[in-house]
């Protein structure tokens, strides 16, 4: 299936020091992940969310967009998730939102719950690349990190910390995960009337729990199913 990726990069003050590295690593990621049938857009978020390029499969256009990254002070993380999910929801194929941030939302115009709902309604899988600005726990936003982790888990994605291998290693893990997946779908029957959100559970029959690492979104909204049909 075509792969639609929105790359959303935090350019707020807390992660501004890594902006040059983020730009270089993102350009390498683009060239490693995009196939002719795939499309990518780029958002930057700080005090506001700004689209740097709409969906395209031209690496040169994405490179140009990444060269426009500019720092600011606040962090509109949940606004970025909301906008990115809306734009991805209009596209056919798999929908992936790759976030690079420390998770500290300081704008607070969109809540965590609203951002998660927007991602689930639009069938978006979130991959969080967590860039910790301060290693010492006293100076880290552990709540923000937890939010990035749970957003990935709730939508069937994964999270990665920027560690010794830098952003290149984190991007490589995202790329490997996106290229080694099975897509399983079904049409639900006999749904409970009046329920908009339906929780799902995925298991492998007759297998020990330790044999497989199963990841999936926690559920879906009925409206999303109708749209997919």
C-alpha positions in Angstrom: 0.0 0.0 0.0 1.2 3.6 -0.5 2.8 5.1 2.5 1.8 8.6 3.6 4.2 10.1 6.1 4.0 13.4 7.9 7.2 14.4 9.5 6.5 16.8 12.4 9.6 18.5 13.9 9.7 20.3 17.2 11.7 23.6 16.8 10.9 25.0 20.3 13.6 26.4 22.6 14.0 23.1 24.6 15.3 21.2 21.5 16.6 24.1 19.3 20.2 23.0 19.9 19.6 19.9 17.8 18.1 21.7 14.8 21.1 21.2 12.5 21.4 17.5 13.3 17.6 17.0 12.9 17.7 18.6 9.5 20.6 16.4 8.3 19.2 13.2 9.7 15.7 13.9 8.3 17.1 14.4 4.8 18.8 11.0 5.0 15.6 9.4 6.3 13.6 10.8 3.4 15.9 9.2 0.8 15.9 5.9 2.6 12.1 5.5 3.1 10.3 7.0 0.1 9.3 4.8 -2.9 7.7 6.2 -6.0 4.2 5.5 -4.7 4.9 7.1 -1.3 4.3 10.7 -0.2 5.6 12.8 2.6 4.8 16.2 4.1 6.7 18.3 6.6 5.4 20.3 9.6 7.3 22.3 12.1 5.8 23.2 15.4 6.9 25.6 18.1 4.6 28.5 19.2 2.5 27.7 16.1 2.3 24.8 13.6 3.5 25.5 10.1 3.3 23.3 7.0 6.7 23.5 5.2 5.6 21.4 2.3 2.5 19.5 1.3 2.6 15.8 0.4 5.2 15.1 -2.3 7.5 12.2 -3.3 10.2 14.5 -4.5 13.2 14.5 -2.1 14.5 17.8 -3.4 11.3 19.5 -2.4 11.4 17.9 1.0 15.0 19.0 1.4 14.1 22.5 0.6 11.3 22.4 3.3 13.7 21.0 5.9 16.0 23.9 5.2 13.3 26.3 6.3 13.1 25.0 9.9 13.2 27.9 12.3 13.2 28.0 16.1 10.7 29.6 18.4 9.8 29.5 22.1 6.6 27.5 22.9 5.7 23.9 21.9 2.3 23.3 20.1 2.8 19.5 20.2 -0.9 18.5 20.4 -1.9 21.1 17.7 0.7 19.5 15.4 -0.7 16.0 16.0 -4.2 17.3 15.4 -3.4 19.1 12.1 -1.1 16.3 10.9 -3.8 13.6 11.6 -6.4 15.7 9.7 -4.2 16.0 6.7 -3.2 12.4 6.7 -6.8 11.3 7.1 -7.7 12.6 3.6 -5.2 10.3 1.9 -5.4 6.7 0.7 -3.0 4.1 2.0 -1.2 3.8 5.3 -1.0 7.0 7.4 2.0 7.6 9.6 2.9 10.6 11.7 6.6 10.8 12.8 7.1 13.2 15.7 10.5 14.5 16.8 10.1 16.2 20.2 10.8 16.1 23.9 7.0 16.0 24.5 6.6 19.2 26.4 3.4 20.8 25.1 3.3 24.4 26.4 0.6 26.0 24.2 -2.3 23.9 25.6 -4.9 24.8 23.0 -5.4 21.1 22.1 -5.4 18.5 24.8 -3.7 15.1 24.8 -7.1 13.4 24.7 -8.2 15.5 21.7 -4.9 14.8 19.8 -5.2 11.1 20.4 -8.8 11.0 19.3 -7.9 12.9 16.1 -5.2 10.3 15.3 -7.5 7.4 16.0 -10.4 8.8 14.0 -8.1 9.3 11.0 -6.4 5.9 11.2 -3.0 7.4 11.9 -0.1 5.5 13.4 2.3 7.6 15.5 6.0 7.1 15.8 7.6 9.2 18.5 11.3 10.1 18.4 12.0 11.4 21.9 14.8 14.0 22.0 15.7 14.5 25.7 17.3 17.9 26.1 18.6 17.3 29.7 19.6 13.8 30.8 19.2 14.5 34.6 15.7 13.5 35.7 15.3 16.7 37.6 15.4 18.8 34.4 13.4 16.4 32.2 9.7 16.7 31.3 8.9 13.1 32.2 5.2 13.8 31.7 5.8 14.9 28.1 8.0 11.9 27.4 5.2 9.6 28.8 2.7 11.4 26.5 4.8 10.6 23.4 5.2 7.0 24.5 1.5 6.4 25.1 0.5 8.2 21.8 2.7 5.7 20.0 1.4 2.7 21.9 -2.3 3.7 21.6 -2.1 4.1 17.8 -0.1 0.9 17.1 3.2 2.7 16.5 6.5 2.7 18.4 8.7 5.2 20.3 12.5 5.6 20.2 14.9 7.7 22.3 17.7 9.7 20.7 20.6 8.0 22.3 24.3 7.4 21.4 23.5 6.6 17.8 21.8 10.0 17.4 18.8 10.7 15.2 20.1 8.6 12.3 19.7 5.5 14.4 16.2 6.5 15.5 15.1 7.2 12.0 16.6 3.9 10.8 14.5 2.0 13.4 11.4 3.8 12.2 12.2 2.9 8.6 12.9 -0.8 9.5 9.6 -1.0 11.4 7.5 0.5 8.6 9.0 -1.9 6.1 8.5 -5.1 8.1 4.7 -5.1 8.9 1.7 -7.0 8.1 -1.6 -5.2 7.6 -4.6 -7.1 9.0 -8.1 -5.8 8.4 -11.6 -7.0 9.0 -15.3 -5.9 8.7 -17.0 -5.9 12.2 -20.4 -7.4 12.6 -23.1 -7.1 15.3 -21.7 -3.9 16.8 -23.3 -2.5 19.9 -25.7 0.2 18.9 -24.9 3.7 20.1 -21.2 3.0 20.7 -18.8 5.3 18.7 -15.4 3.9 19.9 -14.8 0.2 19.7 -11.9 -1.4 21.5 -10.0 -4.2 19.9 -7.7 -6.9 21.1 -5.3 -8.9 18.8 -3.9 -12.3 19.9 -2.1 -15.2 18.2 -4.0 -18.4 19.0 -2.1 -21.3 20.6 1.0 -19.2 21.0 2.9 -18.2 24.2 2.7 -14.6 25.1 6.5 -14.3 24.9 6.6 -15.7 21.3 5.3 -12.6 19.7 5.5 -8.8 20.2 2.1 -7.7 19.1 1.4 -4.0 18.6 -1.9 -2.5 17.4 -4.1 0.5 18.0 -6.4 0.3 21.0 -9.6 0.7 18.9 -11.4 2.6 16.2 -14.3 5.0 15.7 -17.3 3.9 13.7 -17.0 6.9 11.5 -13.5 5.8 10.4 -14.8 2.4 9.4 -17.6 3.9 7.3 -15.1 6.1 5.5 -12.7 3.3 4.7 -15.6 1.3 3.2 
